């Protein structure tokens, strides 16, 4: 099964120009976890101990507010890396991630992920570029939300 995932990973933009041999090496440094619909990848507030790459399926990102889930992102699918910021920052999980259908992820523990990016400059550049893009999009969404709230308060 690892061979199938290694081949699949070569189709992800993050691993453009990687060979199956290269993605197989990444798989060997982590472990594959299969989740059912509704299973948690990680929970808000927990220590960040793993970074996950979605191989198949989809996840949603949410926070719990007053006992109700607040959806932050949905349709997070194959090729997306989750949890890298919390692992690199040594923080607790700011949100939860849950599989929305049968999903397979490749997980690296925090130490192995740090070794991967320390020893593979190209991979670290790719991961940091995606992380910065994600943060920029989240910032834009936050600014737009705050502007809408301010505008509605002004109209009252």
Order of alpha helices (4+ residues) and beta strands (2+ residues): alpha-alpha-beta-beta-beta-beta-beta-beta-alpha-beta-beta-alpha-alpha
